[in-house]
């Protein structure tokens, strides 16, 4: 067919780093490479960037301290002081997602958080953790989370079924929200970039569109890391305080 040859979804193809063979569970791929780079970036910021522990912090130390204080305050405000033992886990989630999102904005890179396989594992880990914490801390009392005591007695069984369904849907919505937003934004970027290349000198309008959408994607990358983290705090709050 005539027209621009644009394939916006090709950027999400998982491919081996070496050779062109099939991808097995042990095959190093572009996904593993960019996940490793995200982990290395987090380590560089939090370990190398703060190793001086200066009274007057450097730029990297300031960024690390701001991120630390931001997430710690989020955990304390949303889930309470008794959720602070889980702060290292939540902080790690936030930094990994944030750096994976931002690294995916580099041209010719790979956005690992656009794959449901990655976000589903993150969401499933949160779901299993908060469920285990709920039963360990509250025992059978954790089931009171599904029993709306303030509702009329006749409605409580119906509401309990709705609450159970919504609880088990959490990891699905938690993972799809992150992956879907990143995938949609990057696909739109590729479409505008393809039109800009196909139109040649007349591609000024698509180029302006790419610039605008890229700025929006930077904002979305930060917001989605924040949303994933704050929802984790909300779920942890429900596990620690099911009666509230």
Secondary structure by P-SEA (a helix, b strand, c coil): ccccccccccccbbbbcccccccccccccaaaaaaaaaaaaaaaaaccccccccccccaaaaaaaaaaaaaaaaaaaacccccccaaaaaaaaaaaaaaaaaaaaccccccccccaaaaaaaaaaaaaaaaaaaaaacccccccccccccccccaaaaaaaaaaaaaaaaaaaaaaaaaaaaaaaaaaaaaaaaaaaaacccaaaaaaaaaaaaaaaaaaaaaaaaaaaaaaaaaaaaaacccc
